[in-house]
Structures are given as C-alpha cells and as structure tokens.
Amino acid sequence: MPFWQIELNGKAKKQKLDAWHKEDKFWEKEKADAVMKKVKGEKKGTVNSVDKRQFKQTPPTPFDLTTLQTEAYRCFGIRPKETLSIAQELYTNGIISYPRTSSQQLPAAIGYTKILKALAKQKAYKELTSRLLALKTLTPNNGKKTDPAHPAIYPTGIAKSLEGKHTRIYDLIVKRFMATFAEAAVRETITAEIHVKEEPFIAKGTRTVEKNWHEFYAPYVKLEEIELPAMDKGDDITIIKITMHDKETQPPKRYTQSSIIKELEKRGLGTKATRADIVERLYSRNYIKGDRIEATDLGIHIIGILEKYVPKIVDEALTRHFEEDMEEIRARKLKKDKVLKEAKSVVTDICKEFKKKEKDIGEGLKKTFTETRAAMQTVGKCHACDGTLVIKKGKFGLFVACDKYPECKATFKLPSGCLIKVTEKECEHCKHPMVKAIRKGKKPQEVCINPECPAKKVEVKIEEGRKCSKCGKGEMVLRKSVYGAFMACNKYPKCRNTESIDSDGNIVKKKTKKKKAKKKKKAKKKAKK
C-alpha cells in the first residue's frame, strides 16, 4: 500500500539536523502535495518546543539458553545449534555452568564474589571485576524465567586456553554475567518540534548520559546514538531542503535462526535443548532456506498436503499441549502414565486417519519430491547449446552436465567432500552458473563452475614435471577446478597429493600436523603463564 513521508534537512547552529513531518505517513497524496506546496522555497524554520527526558535503562538479565543463542547469532552470526555445542564443550571443561537451562536467575548460592575474584585473575576482566568487587552489595538483575533444575548460565572463573568461536562465546557469557551486577545506564531523549509555515516537523535524538552497565557488556551493546544540536524555543533553523518520499508498506520481516527460536519459545513449542535441532532439521530436509528464513516449495507443499488430509499432524495446539504436559511431569504435578495413555490414543487416531488417505498423500508427496529434486539439481543454462545444466553423479562423485547429452558433451567438475547447493546467481566474469560449496566447520563458498573463468586465471611461476613429494613416482602437473588452478600428482587417483597456488602464482606451503601440534602446545604454555 503506498504512502508518503516528508523529510526536512537543515542546520541548527551550524550542525546538521534531520526532521520528519509530524503526520509521519500521509495515506493521501493530495494532503502531502498540499504541505509541499505550502513549504516550497522556504529557507527558515522556527523551533516551537524542545522536550528533554532522561530514563534509566536496566542491565540485561542473565543468560538462559535461548537468549545466549539469540545473542550469539546477533553478535557473531553463530548458528543456534553450534552455540549450544560450544556451550556444552565449555561446560564439560568446567569453564561455565550447565547451558541447557531456561532460567534467567542467578542464586546467591553460586558465590558471586568468589566467581568475580577468580575472573579477576584473567587479564581481560581484571579492571571490570575490580569495579564490581568495590560495590557494597552484589545483586544481579534477575529475569522472570526460572528452571527448577538449573540456574542461569554463568562463568565458573576457571581459566583455560580457548580459540576462535569458543573464545567469543565465553567472552559473551562473562560480559553478560558482569553486566547484570552493574548500575542502570542513563539515557536521554530529545524531541524538538520545528515549524515551517505552521507545518510541524519533529526531530528526535537519543544519547547515553551514563554508560554504567554498557561498559561491562561492551562491545555487545548495540544502541543507536543520535545527537541533536543544542536548541531552545524560538531558535531559527536553516532549511537546506524539504523532500517528499514515495514509499510502500512492507511485509513483516522474515525470521532469522535467532528470532525463530524466540518465536518457538513464545509459542511453547519444543524445549530449550531441542529448538535449535528443530531448525537445523528443517534446513537439512530442504523445508527452509536462507539466513532470512524462507519456506521452500517442498516445505510449503508438504504442509499443504498434511493440512488437507491429516491436519492433526501439524496442529500447533496439540504439540503445545503435550509440551506443557511434559513440563507438568517434570514438576511432579502430573503422572506420566496419564499423559502416555492420552498420547497413545491421539497417535493411534492420527495413524488410522493417515492410513485411510495413504494413497492420496503418497501421490501428492511423490509429485512434490519429483519437482523438488529437479529444482535442486538444475544449475542453469548451458552455454554450448540451448540445453540445461544439471547435477549428476558419476564414478568420481558429483559433476555438472548438459541434459542434451550425448548431443552436447559440456561437463564441469564439482568439488568433492562437500555439500553442493545450486544458486540463482551467475558469475559476473563469464556468466556461467555459480554453486554454493558447504564444508563442515568452514564458511560456505560460492564458486563459478567454469574452470576457465577469467577470474581464476593466474600466471603460474611453477614448473611442471617436478617429482611428487608424496609418492615419488608421479610428476606434478597443473590442474584446474572450480576454485582455480592448483598442482596435482599425475598418478591420481592412486596419489592424491596437491599443492595450492596463490594469486601471485607461487606454491602455498602446507602446515604439517607436527607444526600445528607445536603451535597448539606453545599457545597452551602461554595461557598457563
């Protein structure tokens, strides 16, 4: 739905100022046009009022698992399932408390002072912990959520050598723990009303007056700071320009892995320990895709078929009912035999209903799976003919070939040892299709399938025909893959020795296992010191 907004750009005491018409959204263009006609050519405005208000911003509550997962995704882009896995490792190493908790409360029994004194021995937290230990009392800003089995997540104070994502998650937990004890931050909002030919424009600013807990949770505090120029009632505003913007109402934002977990918790679906797994399973089964989650055609069709023939399978209220019953059993308010009896009855009825319509469901799913498989295997247009490039499986793994074979013999190798997903993108250098290669523990990489792509060409400064350093029998020859040029033993597949080539055409030296172990040993010694 279209709407219009009017923006004023100006200056107050030589400082820039942005303001928007008080009406905000004009749903009728005639009204917006009338305002623009009235203020057209105006060079001066007047400050009609300035309202300043200060408010206290309370510290964050301690981490429960869901909040830790959403914060790790917001701050680092770490997927919820991986966050749980890292937190579990930190727990088994004694570095943090049990992570599978829904509590946002830190009981005094854990020993706040003892933990802070232990953290003070770690150089990164010495200054911050000393400030907290100087307080007369230590009281965390506990949240409402509780868990009868476990407290909120907190650091134990035990120091161990950590690397990469483990360091980030640990730092996030420590900073959150400390921030809960700090004083509330003080922020100030300023609202100025500016009149131009009696048309009101509003300029808003928010700034932090006293950081307090922000300093303890840095750099993870993400707040917008908008400073307004110092203004008083009656001051003149110099107008640079007044612009009318044509806009349209936007659909709700798509879920992310972080927000979908929050939504599942809000709706009472899944448990603190299973929600991340549920989301991962949806991805692995190709029911959803993208960081901004989008339902695939496969996912949409399956839901449609199940809603049509056996709606109870996708009944949110039924799932929530049994999740609530499980919590009641844990709290010893309900007997498990009663719940199991009810569940058995419900599942039996669903199975009977499914059996009656099995043929119709099967036909619907068969058509959906066939269409999805075809879409997942279609890479793009063939540049050699009018055919389509599709992913096929051969003796040595997956490869791309034209569906017009044997008339068209266009083929492209695909990288092995990784999950390949098709994309809708074309290479900007050669216009060939691009695929996404996903390796475990590594960032997904989008690559052009064309080994002759101009972007992959390098001037190789290495002579061919050298003896293979691994088998001693073969010779090293230049090869090309979707990732670019590399040196490989000509005795492949018996010898799989390869050498990477950098952008300057030189061999990239591999880090041997001994060197890696030596480096790790050095890091451990350094951490102990």
matplotlib code that plots the C-alpha trace (Angstrom):
import matplotlib.pyplot as plt

x = [0.0, 1.5, 2.2, 4.2, 6.6, 8.1, 11.7, 13.4, 17.2, 18.6, 21.1, 20.8, 23.8, 25.8, 25.1, 23.1, 19.6, 17.0, 13.3, 10.1, 6.6, 4.5, 1.9, 4.5, 2.7, 0.4, -2.0, -3.5, -1.1, -3.2, -2.5, 1.2, 1.2, -0.6, 2.0, 4.9, 3.2, 2.9, 6.6, 8.1, 11.1, 11.2, 14.7, 13.9, 12.1, 11.5, 11.9, 8.5, 9.3, 12.1, 11.3, 14.2, 13.6, 16.0, 15.3, 17.1, 17.9, 18.2, 21.0, 20.3, 19.1, 21.4, 21.6, 19.2, 20.0, 17.6, 18.9, 22.5, 21.7, 20.0, 22.8, 25.5, 23.7, 23.2, 26.8, 28.8, 26.3, 26.9, 24.0, 22.0, 22.9, 26.6, 26.2, 24.7, 27.5, 30.2, 28.5, 28.3, 32.1, 32.8, 30.6, 32.3, 35.7, 34.4, 34.5, 30.8, 27.7, 25.2, 23.9, 20.6, 18.6, 15.5, 16.4, 17.3, 18.2, 21.5, 21.1, 23.4, 24.4, 26.8, 29.0, 29.1, 32.3, 34.2, 33.5, 34.4, 37.7, 38.5, 37.7, 39.9, 42.9, 42.2, 43.9, 40.9, 38.5, 40.7, 39.7, 36.0, 35.8, 37.7, 34.9, 32.2, 34.0, 34.3, 30.4, 28.8, 26.4, 26.3, 22.7, 22.1, 19.2, 17.5, 14.8, 11.4, 12.1, 13.0, 14.2, 13.8, 16.8, 19.4, 20.3, 21.1, 24.3, 27.4, 31.2, 32.9, 36.0, 38.2, 40.7, 41.6, 43.1, 40.4, 40.4, 38.1, 34.3, 34.9, 36.6, 33.8, 31.0, 33.0, 33.6, 29.9, 28.9, 31.5, 30.5, 26.8, 27.4, 29.3, 26.8, 23.9, 25.5, 26.3, 24.2, 21.5, 22.5, 21.1, 19.9, 18.3, 15.7, 15.3, 12.2, 12.2, 9.2, 10.1, 7.5, 7.8, 4.9, 2.9, 3.6, 5.1, 8.3, 9.7, 13.4, 14.3, 17.6, 18.7, 22.1, 23.7, 24.4, 25.9, 27.1, 27.4, 26.4, 27.2, 30.9, 30.7, 28.8, 31.0, 31.3, 28.0, 25.8, 24.1, 22.3, 21.6, 23.1, 21.5, 22.9, 20.7, 22.2, 21.6, 18.3, 16.0, 12.4, 12.4, 15.7, 15.9, 16.6, 18.3, 16.5, 18.7, 15.9, 12.5, 11.8, 8.7, 9.4, 7.2, 7.1, 5.1, 4.1, 6.5, 5.6, 6.8, 10.5, 11.5, 12.6, 16.3, 17.6, 17.7, 14.2, 12.5, 13.9, 12.5, 9.1, 9.1, 9.7, 7.0, 4.5, 5.6, 6.9, 9.9, 12.2, 15.3, 17.5, 15.6, 14.6, 18.0, 17.8, 14.3, 15.5, 18.6, 16.4, 14.2, 17.3, 18.8, 15.5, 15.2, 12.0, 13.5, 16.5, 18.5, 19.7, 16.5, 14.4, 12.2, 10.0, 10.9, 8.3, 8.9, 8.1, 5.1, 3.7, 4.2, 2.4, -0.4, -0.8, -0.7, -3.2, -5.6, -5.5, -4.3, -4.4, -3.7, -0.1, 0.5, -1.7, 0.3, -2.1, -1.8, 2.1, 2.0, -0.5, 2.0, 5.0, 3.1, 2.2, 5.9, 6.7, 4.0, 5.6, 9.0, 7.4, 5.7, 2.3, 1.1, 1.6, 3.4, 1.0, -1.9, 0.0, 1.2, -2.3, -3.6, -0.7, -1.2, -4.9, -4.1, -1.3, -3.5, -6.2, -3.7, -2.3, -5.8, -6.6, -3.3, -3.8, -7.3, -5.8, -2.4, -2.7, -3.7, -1.0, 1.6, 0.6, 0.8, 4.2, 5.6, 4.8, 6.3, 9.6, 10.0, 9.6, 11.9, 14.6, 14.6, 14.9, 17.7, 19.7, 19.1, 22.2, 21.4, 21.5, 24.1, 26.4, 27.3, 23.7, 20.0, 20.1, 20.0, 23.0, 22.1, 24.0, 24.7, 26.5, 29.5, 32.3, 34.3, 31.5, 29.2, 29.6, 27.6, 26.5, 24.1, 20.7, 21.1, 23.9, 25.1, 24.4, 26.0, 29.1, 29.5, 30.6, 32.1, 33.7, 32.4, 34.4, 34.4, 34.0, 31.3, 27.6, 26.7, 23.7, 22.5, 22.1, 20.3, 23.5, 25.6, 29.3, 29.9, 33.1, 31.9, 28.1, 28.3, 26.2, 27.5, 27.1, 27.5, 30.0, 29.4, 32.2, 31.9, 33.4, 34.1, 32.2, 30.1, 31.7, 30.0, 32.1, 31.8, 31.6, 33.7, 37.4, 38.4, 36.7, 38.9, 38.7, 40.6, 43.5, 46.9, 50.4, 51.8, 55.5, 56.0, 57.5, 55.5, 57.2, 58.6, 58.6, 55.7, 56.9, 54.4, 54.6, 57.9, 56.7, 54.4, 55.0, 53.3, 51.1, 48.9, 45.2, 42.1, 39.0, 36.1, 38.4, 41.1, 44.5, 46.5, 49.3, 48.5, 50.2, 49.6, 49.2, 45.7, 43.6, 46.3, 48.1, 46.0, 48.9, 48.0, 49.7, 47.7, 48.7, 48.3, 47.2, 50.9, 51.4, 53.5, 53.0, 51.3, 53.2, 51.0, 51.0, 52.1, 50.5, 53.7, 53.8, 50.1, 50.7, 53.8, 51.8, 49.0, 51.5, 53.0, 49.6, 48.8, 52.1, 51.4, 48.0, 49.3, 51.9]
y = [0.0, 3.4, 6.2, 9.4, 11.0, 14.5, 15.0, 18.2, 18.5, 21.6, 23.1, 24.5, 26.4, 25.1, 21.5, 19.1, 18.3, 15.8, 16.1, 14.4, 15.9, 15.3, 13.5, 10.8, 8.8, 10.5, 8.0, 10.5, 12.1, 15.2, 16.0, 15.5, 17.7, 20.4, 20.5, 20.5, 23.4, 25.4, 24.9, 25.2, 27.5, 28.2, 28.8, 29.3, 27.3, 28.1, 25.8, 25.7, 23.4, 21.2, 18.3, 16.6, 13.4, 11.1, 7.5, 4.6, 1.5, -1.5, -4.0, -7.2, -10.3, -13.4, -15.8, -18.7, -20.9, -19.2, -15.8, -17.0, -18.5, -15.3, -13.0, -15.2, -15.1, -11.3, -10.6, -13.2, -14.9, -18.3, -20.7, -21.6, -25.3, -24.5, -22.1, -25.0, -27.3, -24.8, -24.0, -27.7, -28.1, -25.1, -26.7, -30.1, -28.3, -26.7, -23.1, -22.3, -23.7, -26.1, -24.4, -26.3, -24.1, -21.9, -19.9, -16.2, -16.1, -16.3, -17.6, -16.2, -19.8, -19.8, -17.3, -14.1, -12.7, -16.0, -16.1, -12.4, -12.9, -15.9, -13.8, -11.0, -13.3, -13.2, -10.1, -9.3, -8.9, -7.6, -3.9, -4.6, -7.2, -4.8, -2.2, -4.7, -6.1, -2.5, -2.3, -2.7, -5.4, -7.6, -8.1, -9.4, -8.1, -11.5, -12.1, -13.7, -17.1, -19.9, -23.5, -25.8, -27.9, -25.3, -21.6, -19.1, -19.6, -18.1, -18.4, -20.5, -18.4, -21.3, -20.1, -22.4, -21.7, -21.1, -20.4, -18.9, -19.2, -20.7, -17.5, -15.4, -17.4, -17.4, -13.7, -13.0, -15.1, -13.4, -9.9, -10.7, -12.1, -8.9, -6.6, -8.0, -6.6, -3.1, 0.0, 1.0, 3.2, 6.7, 7.7, 10.9, 11.5, 15.0, 15.8, 19.1, 20.5, 22.8, 24.9, 25.8, 28.0, 26.5, 22.9, 20.9, 18.8, 16.5, 15.9, 13.1, 12.2, 9.7, 9.6, 7.8, 10.1, 7.5, 4.2, 2.1, -1.5, -0.7, -0.6, -4.1, -5.6, -3.8, -4.4, -6.2, -3.2, -2.1, 1.2, 4.0, 7.3, 10.3, 13.6, 16.7, 20.2, 22.3, 24.1, 26.4, 27.5, 30.4, 29.4, 29.7, 26.6, 27.0, 24.7, 23.0, 21.1, 19.5, 16.2, 14.1, 10.3, 7.8, 4.6, 1.4, -0.6, -3.6, -7.2, -8.4, -9.2, -12.8, -14.9, -15.5, -18.5, -16.4, -14.9, -18.3, -19.9, -17.0, -17.4, -21.2, -20.5, -17.8, -20.3, -23.1, -25.4, -27.6, -27.4, -25.3, -28.1, -29.2, -25.9, -25.4, -29.0, -28.5, -25.5, -27.4, -30.4, -28.1, -26.8, -30.3, -31.6, -28.6, -27.4, -23.9, -21.9, -18.7, -16.7, -14.7, -17.9, -18.6, -21.7, -23.8, -25.1, -28.6, -27.3, -25.4, -28.4, -30.9, -28.6, -28.2, -31.9, -32.7, -29.9, -31.2, -34.9, -35.2, -31.7, -33.1, -33.8, -30.0, -28.9, -26.4, -26.5, -30.3, -30.1, -27.3, -29.3, -32.3, -30.0, -28.5, -31.9, -32.9, -29.8, -30.8, -34.3, -32.8, -30.6, -33.8, -32.2, -34.8, -38.6, -39.9, -42.8, -40.5, -38.4, -41.6, -43.0, -39.8, -39.6, -43.2, -42.5, -39.4, -41.1, -44.1, -41.9, -40.0, -43.2, -44.5, -41.3, -41.4, -45.0, -44.2, -41.4, -43.0, -43.3, -39.6, -38.4, -40.6, -39.3, -35.7, -36.2, -38.1, -35.2, -32.7, -34.7, -35.1, -31.4, -30.5, -33.0, -31.5, -27.9, -28.9, -30.5, -27.7, -25.5, -23.2, -22.7, -24.5, -22.0, -24.6, -25.3, -24.5, -27.3, -27.1, -27.9, -30.4, -32.1, -35.7, -38.5, -40.3, -42.7, -40.0, -38.1, -35.2, -33.2, -30.9, -31.9, -30.8, -32.6, -32.8, -35.4, -37.1, -34.3, -31.8, -33.0, -30.0, -31.1, -29.4, -30.9, -30.1, -30.0, -33.3, -33.7, -31.0, -30.4, -28.7, -26.4, -24.7, -20.9, -18.5, -16.4, -16.0, -15.3, -11.7, -12.5, -15.3, -15.6, -19.3, -20.5, -20.4, -23.1, -23.0, -25.4, -26.1, -27.8, -28.8, -26.2, -23.7, -20.8, -21.7, -20.6, -19.5, -20.6, -20.4, -23.9, -22.7, -23.7, -21.3, -18.3, -15.2, -14.6, -17.9, -17.2, -16.7, -16.6, -19.8, -19.4, -23.1, -25.6, -28.8, -32.2, -32.0, -35.3, -35.7, -35.2, -37.7, -40.8, -40.1, -41.8, -39.3, -35.8, -32.6, -31.1, -28.1, -28.8, -26.5, -26.8, -24.6, -23.0, -22.1, -23.6, -26.0, -28.5, -32.2, -35.6, -37.2, -40.6, -39.6, -41.3, -43.6, -40.5, -37.5, -35.1, -31.5, -28.1, -24.8, -21.8, -18.2, -15.2, -14.5, -17.9, -19.4, -22.6, -22.1, -24.1, -26.5, -26.6, -30.0, -31.9, -31.5, -27.7, -27.5, -29.5, -27.4, -24.2, -25.5, -26.5, -23.0, -21.4, -23.7, -22.8, -19.1, -19.4, -21.1, -18.3]
z = [0.0, -1.0, 1.5, 1.5, 4.1, 4.1, 5.3, 6.3, 6.1, 7.8, 10.2, 13.8, 15.0, 12.0, 13.0, 10.7, 11.6, 10.1, 10.9, 9.6, 9.3, 12.4, 10.3, 9.7, 7.0, 4.5, 3.1, 0.7, -1.8, -2.1, 1.6, 1.1, -2.0, -0.2, 2.5, 0.0, -1.9, 1.4, 2.4, -1.1, -1.3, 2.5, 3.9, 7.5, 10.3, 14.0, 17.0, 18.6, 21.5, 22.9, 25.3, 27.1, 29.1, 30.9, 31.7, 33.3, 31.2, 33.4, 33.0, 31.0, 32.7, 33.0, 30.1, 29.6, 26.6, 24.2, 25.0, 24.7, 21.3, 20.0, 21.3, 19.7, 16.4, 16.6, 17.7, 15.7, 13.3, 15.0, 14.4, 17.5, 17.2, 17.1, 20.0, 22.1, 21.0, 22.0, 25.3, 26.1, 25.5, 27.8, 30.4, 30.2, 30.6, 33.8, 32.3, 32.5, 34.3, 32.7, 29.5, 28.9, 31.2, 30.8, 34.0, 33.9, 37.6, 39.4, 43.0, 45.7, 46.4, 43.4, 45.1, 43.2, 44.9, 44.6, 40.8, 40.3, 42.2, 40.0, 36.9, 38.2, 37.6, 33.9, 32.4, 30.1, 33.0, 35.9, 35.6, 35.3, 38.1, 40.5, 39.9, 40.8, 43.8, 45.2, 45.4, 48.8, 47.6, 44.6, 43.3, 39.8, 37.7, 37.6, 35.0, 35.4, 33.8, 36.2, 35.9, 39.0, 37.8, 36.9, 37.4, 34.6, 32.6, 34.4, 34.2, 36.9, 36.9, 35.7, 33.0, 30.1, 26.7, 24.1, 20.4, 17.8, 18.4, 21.8, 22.9, 21.6, 23.3, 26.6, 26.4, 25.8, 28.8, 31.1, 30.0, 30.4, 33.9, 34.9, 33.3, 35.4, 38.6, 37.2, 37.7, 35.2, 32.3, 31.9, 28.5, 27.3, 24.6, 23.0, 20.9, 19.0, 17.1, 14.2, 12.5, 8.8, 7.7, 10.7, 9.4, 12.3, 11.8, 14.5, 15.1, 17.6, 19.2, 21.9, 23.6, 26.5, 29.5, 31.9, 30.4, 33.6, 32.5, 28.8, 29.8, 31.2, 28.2, 25.6, 22.6, 22.5, 23.3, 20.1, 20.6, 18.2, 19.3, 17.6, 18.8, 18.1, 18.0, 21.2, 20.6, 22.5, 21.8, 19.3, 17.6, 13.9, 11.7, 8.3, 5.8, 3.2, 1.5, 2.1, 0.3, -0.2, -0.3, -2.1, -0.1, 0.3, 3.3, 3.8, 4.7, 8.2, 8.4, 7.7, 10.6, 11.3, 13.1, 16.2, 16.0, 15.0, 18.2, 20.2, 18.5, 19.2, 22.9, 22.9, 21.4, 23.8, 21.0, 21.5, 24.6, 25.4, 24.2, 21.1, 19.4, 17.6, 16.4, 15.0, 12.9, 11.7, 10.7, 8.6, 6.8, 6.2, 4.8, 2.5, 4.0, 4.6, 3.2, 3.6, 6.6, 6.3, 6.6, 3.5, 3.2, 0.1, -2.3, -0.8, 2.7, 1.6, -0.4, 2.4, 4.9, 2.3, 1.8, 5.6, 6.4, 3.7, 4.7, 8.4, 10.0, 13.5, 12.5, 12.0, 14.9, 16.9, 19.8, 20.1, 20.1, 22.7, 24.9, 25.1, 25.7, 28.7, 29.9, 29.8, 32.0, 34.4, 34.7, 35.4, 38.1, 39.5, 39.0, 36.6, 36.3, 33.2, 32.8, 32.3, 29.6, 27.8, 27.7, 26.1, 23.7, 22.6, 21.9, 19.8, 17.8, 17.1, 15.8, 13.6, 12.2, 11.4, 9.6, 7.7, 6.7, 5.2, 2.9, 2.4, -1.4, -1.8, 0.5, -1.3, -4.8, -3.5, -1.9, -4.9, -7.2, -4.7, -4.3, -8.1, -8.7, -5.7, -6.9, -10.3, -8.9, -6.6, -9.5, -12.1, -12.1, -15.1, -18.9, -21.0, -22.8, -25.5, -26.6, -25.6, -23.0, -19.2, -16.9, -14.2, -11.3, -12.0, -10.1, -11.6, -10.7, -9.0, -7.4, -8.5, -11.7, -13.9, -17.4, -20.1, -20.2, -24.0, -23.7, -26.0, -28.5, -26.1, -24.2, -21.9, -18.4, -15.4, -12.3, -8.8, -5.6, -3.6, 0.1, 0.5, 0.1, -3.2, -3.4, -6.6, -6.6, -8.9, -9.4, -12.5, -12.5, -13.3, -15.2, -17.5, -17.0, -16.1, -13.2, -9.6, -6.9, -3.2, -1.6, 2.1, 4.0, 7.7, 10.0, 7.2, 5.8, 2.7, -0.5, -3.8, -6.8, -10.6, -12.2, -15.1, -14.6, -17.5, -15.8, -16.3, -12.5, -11.9, -14.3, -12.6, -14.1, -12.7, -11.8, -11.1, -13.5, -14.3, -14.3, -10.8, -8.8, -6.5, -2.9, -1.5, -3.8, -5.5, -8.7, -10.2, -11.6, -10.5, -13.3, -13.5, -12.9, -12.8, -10.6, -9.6, -7.1, -9.7, -10.7, -8.5, -8.9, -8.6, -9.0, -12.4, -10.6, -9.4, -8.0, -6.6, -5.3, -4.2, -3.4, -4.3, -3.9, -3.7, -5.8, -4.6, -6.6, -7.5, -9.0, -6.2, -4.2, -0.8, 1.8, 3.8, 7.5, 8.6, 11.5, 13.5, 13.0, 14.0, 17.2, 18.0, 17.6, 19.9, 22.5, 22.5, 22.9, 25.9, 27.6, 27.0, 28.6, 31.7, 32.2]

ax = plt.figure().add_subplot(projection="3d")
ax.plot(x, y, z, "-o")
ax.set_aspect("equal")
plt.show()
